[in-house]
Amino acid sequence: MQKMVFVNLPVADLARATKFYEALGFTKNPMFSDENASSMVWSQDIYVMLLTHDFYKKFLKQHTLADTTQVSGTMTAFALESIDAVKAFAETAKQNGGDYYHVEMGIPESQMYELEVTDPDGNILSVSWMNMPESGE
């Protein structure tokens, strides 16, 4: 089996969260989706699993579920192909119930551009473009 990434996010309203991620370009995989979870495909190797609070809690053992509208425990980063793609992703998020903001890091825009996108549940997606040399350069 190839290496894959599955990001698990707790969501208060599964239908709302699924619609939000579909608007951002994710595709729902019905084979691994039900009333407790939506398996959202970003690429053949990267998935975001949207889990209802009750289902997410089953994996926590002694931990408690954070209110992600108030507390952050993780930030998931996605690299996109251009600055325009980053801006479009953020605007699409805002138009579908999320929001975004920019953190000034002192890095020239010609080297890296990043926006922090929040989904309707407060989960943070860090979306960026980086001017990276091709392999071997």
GROMACS elastic network, one bead per residue, 0.5 to 0.9 nm:
[ bonds ]
;  ai    aj funct       b0    kb
    1     4     6  0.87165   500
    2    45     6  0.80197   500
    3    45     6  0.70268   500
    4    44     6  0.79487   500
    4    46     6  0.59049   500
    4    47     6  0.79569   500
    5    45     6  0.60610   500
    5    47     6  0.61581   500
    5    48     6  0.82857   500
    6    45     6  0.83677   500
    6    46     6  0.60401   500
    6    48     6  0.56511   500
    6    49     6  0.65819   500
    7    46     6  0.79399   500
    7    47     6  0.62530   500
    7    49     6  0.58679   500
    7    50     6  0.84360   500
    7    76     6  0.77944   500
    8    47     6  0.85330   500
    8    48     6  0.59179   500
    8    50     6  0.60798   500
    8    51     6  0.68601   500
    8    56     6  0.81811   500
    9    48     6  0.72082   500
    9    49     6  0.61135   500
    9    50     6  0.51061   500
    9    51     6  0.59896   500
    9    52     6  0.85377   500
    9    56     6  0.79040   500
    9   123     6  0.73149   500
   10    49     6  0.85281   500
   10    50     6  0.61061   500
   10    52     6  0.57901   500
   10    53     6  0.55032   500
   10    54     6  0.88655   500
   10    55     6  0.84931   500
   10    56     6  0.59834   500
   10    57     6  0.86032   500
   10    65     6  0.82330   500
   10    66     6  0.89003   500
   10    68     6  0.83310   500
   10   121     6  0.78725   500
   10   123     6  0.82829   500
   11    14     6  0.60660   500
   11    16     6  0.88237   500
   11    17     6  0.66771   500
   11    50     6  0.62860   500
   11    51     6  0.58501   500
   11    52     6  0.51986   500
   11    53     6  0.59825   500
   11    56     6  0.86254   500
   11   120     6  0.84272   500
   11   121     6  0.59121   500
   11   123     6  0.87109   500
   12    16     6  0.85885   500
   12    17     6  0.80962   500
   12    51     6  0.85001   500
   12    52     6  0.60436   500
   12    53     6  0.60989   500
   12   120     6  0.89356   500
   12   121     6  0.67396   500
   13    16     6  0.54228   500
   13    17     6  0.61665   500
   13    18     6  0.85994   500
   13    52     6  0.70485   500
   13    53     6  0.87764   500
   13   121     6  0.84214   500
   14    17     6  0.51204   500
   14    18     6  0.59658   500
   14    19     6  0.85516   500
   14    35     6  0.79042   500
   14    36     6  0.76239   500
   14    37     6  0.70855   500
   14    38     6  0.73012   500
   14    50     6  0.69716   500
   14    51     6  0.71464   500
   14    52     6  0.61461   500
   15    18     6  0.51218   500
   15    19     6  0.61973   500
   15    20     6  0.86063   500
   15    38     6  0.86341   500
   16    19     6  0.52273   500
   16    20     6  0.61885   500
   16    21     6  0.88079   500
   16    97     6  0.88685   500
   16   120     6  0.81057   500
   17    20     6  0.50038   500
   17    21     6  0.62611   500
   17    22     6  0.85544   500
   17    38     6  0.87188   500
   17    50     6  0.72499   500
   17   119     6  0.77578   500
   17   120     6  0.70197   500
   17   121     6  0.78619   500
   18    21     6  0.53201   500
   18    22     6  0.61113   500
   18    23     6  0.86237   500
   18    26     6  0.88953   500
   18    28     6  0.75973   500
   18    38     6  0.65647   500
   18    39     6  0.87491   500
   18    40     6  0.76882   500
   18    50     6  0.73720   500
   19    22     6  0.50961   500
   19    23     6  0.62185   500
   19    24     6  0.88120   500
   19    96     6  0.82381   500
   20    23     6  0.52017   500
   20    24     6  0.65892   500
   20    92     6  0.88929   500
   20    93     6  0.71509   500
   20    96     6  0.58058   500
   20    97     6  0.72111   500
   20    98     6  0.79687   500
   20   119     6  0.75507   500
   20   120     6  0.79030   500
   21    25     6  0.66151   500
   21    26     6  0.55467   500
   21    27     6  0.79090   500
   21    28     6  0.86918   500
   21    40     6  0.73199   500
   21    48     6  0.88969   500
   21    93     6  0.83270   500
   21    96     6  0.89743   500
   21   119     6  0.84298   500
   22    25     6  0.51915   500
   22    27     6  0.58167   500
   22    28     6  0.71789   500
   22    40     6  0.78034   500
   23    26     6  0.72017   500
   23    92     6  0.69070   500
   23    93     6  0.75653   500
   23    96     6  0.71728   500
   24    89     6  0.62661   500
   24    90     6  0.86437   500
   24    92     6  0.63179   500
   24    93     6  0.65448   500
   24    96     6  0.87365   500
   25    41     6  0.87879   500
   25    42     6  0.73998   500
   25    89     6  0.86283   500
   26    40     6  0.56314   500
   26    41     6  0.53031   500
   26    42     6  0.50918   500
   26    43     6  0.83126   500
   26    47     6  0.86220   500
   26    48     6  0.85412   500
   27    39     6  0.81769   500
   27    40     6  0.53595   500
   27    42     6  0.68854   500
   27    43     6  0.89929   500
   28    31     6  0.89122   500
   28    32     6  0.87299   500
   28    33     6  0.76838   500
   28    38     6  0.65552   500
   28    39     6  0.56226   500
   28    41     6  0.61235   500
   29    32     6  0.59788   500
   29    33     6  0.64385   500
   29    38     6  0.73420   500
   29    39     6  0.53227   500
   29    40     6  0.60969   500
   29    41     6  0.66464   500
   30    34     6  0.74110   500
   30    38     6  0.75663   500
   30    39     6  0.71621   500
   31    34     6  0.83427   500
   31    39     6  0.81554   500
   32    37     6  0.76504   500
   32    38     6  0.69458   500
   32    39     6  0.56238   500
   33    36     6  0.74079   500
   33    37     6  0.51813   500
   33    39     6  0.53893   500
   33    40     6  0.86445   500
   33    49     6  0.87784   500
   34    37     6  0.53886   500
   34    38     6  0.64640   500
   34    39     6  0.87795   500
   35    38     6  0.79669   500
   35    52     6  0.82680   500
   36    50     6  0.83311   500
   36    51     6  0.59040   500
   36    52     6  0.53963   500
   36    53     6  0.85991   500
   36    54     6  0.80602   500
   36    55     6  0.60356   500
   36    56     6  0.86389   500
   37    49     6  0.66607   500
   37    50     6  0.53537   500
   37    52     6  0.62632   500
   37    55     6  0.78230   500
   37    56     6  0.89554   500
   38    48     6  0.82265   500
   38    49     6  0.58315   500
   38    50     6  0.50698   500
   38    51     6  0.67449   500
   38    52     6  0.89870   500
   39    47     6  0.67430   500
   39    48     6  0.62187   500
   39    50     6  0.64590   500
   39    51     6  0.87430   500
   40    46     6  0.87714   500
   40    47     6  0.55255   500
   40    48     6  0.50311   500
   40    49     6  0.59671   500
   40    50     6  0.73712   500
   41    44     6  0.71449   500
   41    45     6  0.83354   500
   41    46     6  0.64150   500
   41    48     6  0.64857   500
   41    49     6  0.85770   500
   42    45     6  0.77424   500
   42    46     6  0.54192   500
   42    47     6  0.55597   500
   42    48     6  0.73139   500
   43    46     6  0.51050   500
   43    47     6  0.69971   500
   44    47     6  0.79257   500
   50    56     6  0.88243   500
   51    54     6  0.80837   500
   51    55     6  0.60797   500
   51    56     6  0.54978   500
   52    55     6  0.52778   500
   52    56     6  0.59804   500
   52    57     6  0.85346   500
   53    56     6  0.50722   500
   53    57     6  0.60702   500
   53    58     6  0.89018   500
   53    65     6  0.76749   500
   54    57     6  0.52630   500
   54    58     6  0.68624   500
   55    58     6  0.54678   500
   55    59     6  0.76712   500
   56    59     6  0.58373   500
   56    60     6  0.72696   500
   56    65     6  0.80440   500
   57    60     6  0.52539   500
   57    61     6  0.77137   500
   57    63     6  0.82903   500
   57    64     6  0.73753   500
   57    65     6  0.64646   500
   58    61     6  0.69522   500
   59    63     6  0.89286   500
   60    63     6  0.51167   500
   60    64     6  0.68399   500
   60    65     6  0.76868   500
   61    64     6  0.82599   500
   63    66     6  0.89696   500
   65    68     6  0.85756   500
   66    69     6  0.85490   500
   66    70     6  0.80150   500
   66    71     6  0.63014   500
   66    72     6  0.76694   500
   66    73     6  0.77782   500
   67    70     6  0.55535   500
   67    71     6  0.58220   500
   67    72     6  0.81177   500
   67   121     6  0.84475   500
   67   122     6  0.82143   500
   68    72     6  0.56993   500
   68    73     6  0.79090   500
   68   121     6  0.63169   500
   68   123     6  0.58737   500
   68   124     6  0.87037   500
   69    72     6  0.78824   500
   69   120     6  0.84685   500
   69   121     6  0.60522   500
   69   123     6  0.73516   500
   70   122     6  0.75806   500
   71   122     6  0.85038   500
   72    75     6  0.74976   500
   72   122     6  0.82086   500
   72   123     6  0.73729   500
   72   124     6  0.78144   500
   73   123     6  0.89863   500
   74   123     6  0.79202   500
   74   124     6  0.74214   500
   75   116     6  0.89405   500
   75   123     6  0.73367   500
   75   124     6  0.51634   500
   75   125     6  0.58261   500
   75   126     6  0.65272   500
   76   123     6  0.84678   500
   76   124     6  0.64795   500
   76   126     6  0.58793   500
   76   127     6  0.84261   500
   77   116     6  0.89085   500
   77   124     6  0.85124   500
   77   125     6  0.56154   500
   77   127     6  0.57190   500
   77   128     6  0.75575   500
   78   125     6  0.71883   500
   78   126     6  0.62031   500
   78   128     6  0.63902   500
   78   129     6  0.86800   500
   79    82     6  0.88131   500
   79    86     6  0.83650   500
   79   114     6  0.89619   500
   79   126     6  0.83957   500
   79   127     6  0.58624   500
   79   129     6  0.55683   500
   79   130     6  0.74630   500
   80    83     6  0.78334   500
   80    85     6  0.63364   500
   80    86     6  0.63327   500
   80   127     6  0.70177   500
   80   128     6  0.59567   500
   80   129     6  0.52936   500
   80   130     6  0.81930   500
   81    84     6  0.84040   500
   81    85     6  0.64635   500
   81    86     6  0.80163   500
   81   128     6  0.85578   500
   81   129     6  0.61458   500
   81   130     6  0.82660   500
   82    85     6  0.50799   500
   82    86     6  0.64583   500
   82    87     6  0.87864   500
   82   113     6  0.86634   500
   82   128     6  0.81714   500
   82   129     6  0.54706   500
   82   130     6  0.79997   500
   82   131     6  0.89553   500
   83    86     6  0.50688   500
   83    87     6  0.62746   500
   83    88     6  0.85849   500
   83   109     6  0.86028   500
   83   112     6  0.84512   500
   83   113     6  0.62699   500
   83   114     6  0.81454   500
   83   128     6  0.75082   500
   83   129     6  0.57746   500
   83   130     6  0.86103   500
   84    87     6  0.50931   500
   84    88     6  0.60292   500
   84    89     6  0.85127   500
   85    88     6  0.50224   500
   85    89     6  0.60251   500
   85    90     6  0.85767   500
   85   128     6  0.88429   500
   85   129     6  0.82414   500
   86    89     6  0.51805   500
   86    90     6  0.62800   500
   86    91     6  0.86799   500
   86   113     6  0.78622   500
   86   114     6  0.71567   500
   86   115     6  0.70802   500
   86   127     6  0.61053   500
   86   128     6  0.60162   500
   86   129     6  0.67992   500
   87    90     6  0.51584   500
   87    91     6  0.61340   500
   87    92     6  0.85453   500
   87   114     6  0.87802   500
   87   115     6  0.76404   500
   87   127     6  0.89075   500
   88    91     6  0.50922   500
   88    92     6  0.60106   500
   88    93     6  0.84935   500
   89    92     6  0.51738   500
   89    93     6  0.62196   500
   89    94     6  0.87824   500
   89   117     6  0.85154   500
   89   127     6  0.79763   500
   90    93     6  0.50328   500
   90    94     6  0.63048   500
   90    95     6  0.87128   500
   90    98     6  0.84648   500
   90    99     6  0.71428   500
   90   100     6  0.59770   500
   90   101     6  0.85789   500
   90   115     6  0.71297   500
   90   116     6  0.79700   500
   90   117     6  0.60332   500
   90   118     6  0.88401   500
   90   127     6  0.80077   500
   91    94     6  0.50367   500
   91    95     6  0.61614   500
   91    96     6  0.86436   500
   91    98     6  0.89157   500
   91    99     6  0.78569   500
   91   100     6  0.78664   500
   92    95     6  0.50766   500
   92    96     6  0.62656   500
   92    97     6  0.89569   500
   92    98     6  0.83768   500
   92    99     6  0.89806   500
   93    96     6  0.52202   500
   93    97     6  0.65031   500
   93    99     6  0.60459   500
   93   100     6  0.76263   500
   93   117     6  0.70915   500
   93   118     6  0.77017   500
   93   119     6  0.70264   500
   93   120     6  0.89014   500
   94    97     6  0.55647   500
   94   100     6  0.68458   500
   94   117     6  0.83259   500
   94   118     6  0.85113   500
   94   119     6  0.85294   500
   95    98     6  0.70849   500
   95    99     6  0.81244   500
   96    99     6  0.86095   500
   96   119     6  0.87841   500
   96   120     6  0.84220   500
   97   119     6  0.70784   500
   97   120     6  0.55686   500
   98   117     6  0.71539   500
   98   118     6  0.53877   500
   98   121     6  0.82501   500
   98   122     6  0.80245   500
   99   116     6  0.84022   500
   99   117     6  0.57411   500
   99   118     6  0.52260   500
   99   119     6  0.68135   500
   99   120     6  0.79828   500
  100   115     6  0.64960   500
  100   116     6  0.53228   500
  100   118     6  0.58783   500
  100   119     6  0.88036   500
  100   124     6  0.89563   500
  101   115     6  0.57573   500
  101   116     6  0.53101   500
  101   117     6  0.66717   500
  101   118     6  0.85889   500
  102   114     6  0.67975   500
  102   116     6  0.60866   500
  102   117     6  0.88971   500
  103   114     6  0.76413   500
  103   115     6  0.70736   500
  103   116     6  0.75199   500
  104   107     6  0.77738   500
  104   114     6  0.89837   500
  105   108     6  0.87134   500
  106   109     6  0.89974   500
  107   110     6  0.83497   500
  107   111     6  0.67581   500
  107   112     6  0.64904   500
  107   113     6  0.81053   500
  108   111     6  0.53990   500
  108   112     6  0.64107   500
  108   113     6  0.78816   500
  109   112     6  0.50756   500
  109   113     6  0.52242   500
  109   114     6  0.87233   500
  109   130     6  0.88323   500
  110   113     6  0.75634   500
  110   130     6  0.82290   500
  110   131     6  0.69664   500
  111   129     6  0.83176   500
  111   130     6  0.58520   500
  111   132     6  0.78063   500
  112   128     6  0.70604   500
  112   129     6  0.56495   500
  112   131     6  0.61440   500
  112   132     6  0.88341   500
  113   127     6  0.84685   500
  113   128     6  0.54985   500
  113   129     6  0.53142   500
  113   130     6  0.65882   500
  113   131     6  0.89776   500
  114   126     6  0.68991   500
  114   127     6  0.55975   500
  114   129     6  0.64794   500
  114   130     6  0.85097   500
  115   125     6  0.84412   500
  115   126     6  0.60486   500
  115   127     6  0.54670   500
  115   128     6  0.64160   500
  116   124     6  0.65042   500
  116   125     6  0.58761   500
  116   127     6  0.62173   500
  116   128     6  0.85975   500
  117   122     6  0.89230   500
  117   123     6  0.81954   500
  117   124     6  0.56187   500
  117   126     6  0.60687   500
  117   127     6  0.70379   500
  118   121     6  0.75788   500
  118   122     6  0.52558   500
  118   123     6  0.54617   500
  118   125     6  0.61513   500
  118   126     6  0.86008   500
  119   122     6  0.52898   500
  119   123     6  0.54638   500
  119   124     6  0.66432   500
  119   125     6  0.76967   500
  120   123     6  0.75461   500
  121   124     6  0.89763   500
  129   132     6  0.89890   500
  132   135     6  0.88540   500
  133   136     6  0.81555   500
  133   137     6  0.61496   500
  134   137     6  0.58530   500
